[in-house]
């Protein structure tokens, strides 16, 4: 039963992150609204990940890990919104690049986690680089400008359909 806590808290945070992003963009504008949700989410995640390291209680560790996961998922809808903001007609490529980088990083981090536990004999040690990474991510959100387009606006070419040797434009 308790193992479902991170997923329940994360699902709620994910929905709230989308609503918060939309509300802050309406209130403060695109740049400040998107940045705030990103910084807030990763700061929450870093704080609760650090709390996980220092708590002696397994029950509190579960709560802190759940809240850290919630911070990460709070900013997740915002990630996709920024991809749409910056990529426009190439947003699929931007989302694909973001997801590829995230999956590569998660694969590497799961291996590094195991090695750090084996090397140190502690499950707390692998959380230290995670706290650092989340903190760096929060700082990097301050550099993101969703009003800046990644690609020059170019007119999309008309689709071409070729049937039995004939080209139809």
C-alpha positions in Angstrom: 0.0 0.0 0.0 2.7 2.5 1.0 4.7 1.8 -2.2 1.9 3.6 -4.1 2.4 6.8 -2.2 5.0 8.3 -4.6 2.8 7.7 -7.6 -0.3 9.2 -6.0 1.5 12.3 -4.8 3.3 12.5 -8.2 0.0 12.3 -10.2 -1.5 15.1 -8.1 1.6 17.2 -8.5 1.7 16.6 -12.3 -1.8 17.9 -12.7 -1.2 20.8 -10.4 2.0 21.7 -12.3 0.0 22.1 -15.5 -2.6 24.3 -13.9 0.1 26.3 -12.0 2.0 26.9 -15.2 -1.0 28.1 -17.1 -2.0 30.4 -14.2 1.4 31.9 -13.8 1.8 32.5 -17.5 -1.5 34.4 -17.5 -0.5 36.4 -14.5 3.3 37.1 -15.0 3.8 36.3 -18.7 5.4 33.5 -20.6 9.0 33.7 -19.4 8.4 34.3 -15.7 5.5 31.9 -15.5 7.4 29.0 -17.1 10.6 29.7 -15.2 8.9 29.9 -11.9 7.3 26.5 -12.2 10.6 24.9 -13.3 12.6 26.5 -10.5 9.9 25.8 -7.9 9.5 22.1 -8.8 13.2 21.3 -8.9 13.9 23.3 -5.6 11.1 21.3 -3.9 12.7 18.1 -5.3 16.2 19.0 -4.1 15.1 20.0 -0.6 13.1 16.8 0.0 15.8 14.6 -1.6 18.3 16.2 0.9 15.8 15.6 3.7 15.8 11.9 2.7 19.5 11.7 3.2 19.4 13.0 6.8 16.3 11.3 8.1 16.8 8.2 10.3 13.1 7.1 9.7 12.1 4.8 6.9 8.6 6.2 7.0 9.8 9.8 6.7 12.2 8.7 3.9 9.2 7.4 2.0 7.3 10.6 2.5 10.4 12.8 1.6 11.1 10.7 -1.6 7.4 11.0 -2.5 7.6 14.8 -2.1 10.8 14.9 -4.1 9.1 13.0 -6.9 6.2 15.4 -6.7 8.6 18.3 -7.2 10.0 16.7 -10.3 6.5 16.0 -11.7 5.3 19.5 -10.8 7.6 20.9 -13.4 7.1 18.1 -16.0 4.0 19.6 -17.8 6.0 22.8 -17.9 8.8 21.0 -19.7 6.5 20.0 -22.5 4.9 23.5 -22.7 8.4 25.0 -23.1 9.1 22.6 -25.9 6.0 23.8 -27.6 6.8 27.4 -26.9 10.3 27.2 -28.3 9.9 24.6 -31.0 6.7 25.7 -32.6 6.4 23.7 -35.8 9.4 21.6 -34.8 8.1 20.9 -31.3 8.0 17.2 -31.9 11.8 17.2 -32.5 12.4 19.4 -29.4 10.3 17.0 -27.2 12.0 14.0 -28.7 15.4 15.5 -27.9 14.4 16.3 -24.4 13.0 12.8 -23.8 16.0 11.1 -25.3 18.4 13.1 -23.0 16.2 12.3 -20.0 16.1 8.6 -20.8 19.9 8.4 -21.3 20.5 10.2 -18.1 18.0 8.0 -16.2 19.7 4.9 -17.5 23.2 6.1 -16.5 22.0 7.3 -13.1 20.4 3.9 -12.3 23.8 2.2 -13.0 25.7 4.9 -11.1 23.3 4.5 -8.1 24.1 0.8 -7.8 27.9 1.4 -8.0 27.7 4.2 -5.4 25.8 1.9 -3.0 28.2 -1.0 -3.6 31.3 1.3 -3.2 30.0 3.2 -0.1 27.8 0.6 1.5 25.2 3.3 2.0 22.0 4.1 0.2 22.3 7.7 1.3 25.5 8.4 -0.8 23.8 8.2 -4.3 21.3 10.8 -3.2 24.1 13.4 -2.9 24.7 13.7 -6.7 20.9 13.7 -7.2 20.5 16.7 -4.9 23.3 18.5 -6.8 21.7 17.7 -10.2 18.3 18.8 -9.1 19.8 22.1 -7.7 21.7 22.7 -10.9 18.6 22.0 -12.9 16.7 24.6 -10.8 19.4 27.2 -11.6 19.4 26.3 -15.3 15.6 27.0 -15.4 16.6 30.7 -14.9 18.4 30.5 -18.3 15.4 29.1 -20.2 13.6 31.7 -22.4 10.4 30.3 -23.8 9.9 33.4 -25.9 13.0 32.6 -27.9 12.4 30.4 -30.9 14.9 27.6 -31.5 14.3 27.5 -35.3 13.9 30.3 -37.7 10.4 30.6 -39.0 10.4 29.0 -42.4 7.5 28.3 -44.5 6.5 24.6 -44.5 6.8 23.0 -47.9 3.6 21.8 -49.4 3.1 18.1 -49.0 3.8 16.0 -52.1 2.0 12.9 -53.0 3.3 10.5 -55.6 1.0 8.0 -57.1 1.9 5.7 -60.0 4.5 7.9 -61.4 2.4 11.1 -61.1 3.3 13.9 -58.7 0.4 15.7 -57.1 1.2 18.9 -55.2 
